[in-house]
């Protein structure tokens, strides 16, 4: 069974060397986290645990320059980093993190 939560953050970045995205610009990012596992005691994971940990992580990303956090803050790298940080907080679960950069573009990391 899979369960998930969605949160948002707003940030700016630039992608060094990219012809269009190489200048500072901003996005509203949507972050979807899904956890897969067996239902135990009526839940796969407590939604509160998942939302609280995700919100705490996203505080560092909200209204900031993502280039100060990642050398190349692509959607793919943001998703991979969020997955690694969430896995460090919530161990022993299969998880995926999908990061939407605006409305029509996304990257997903699984592990």
Order of alpha helices (4+ residues) and beta strands (2+ residues): beta-beta-alpha-alpha-beta-beta
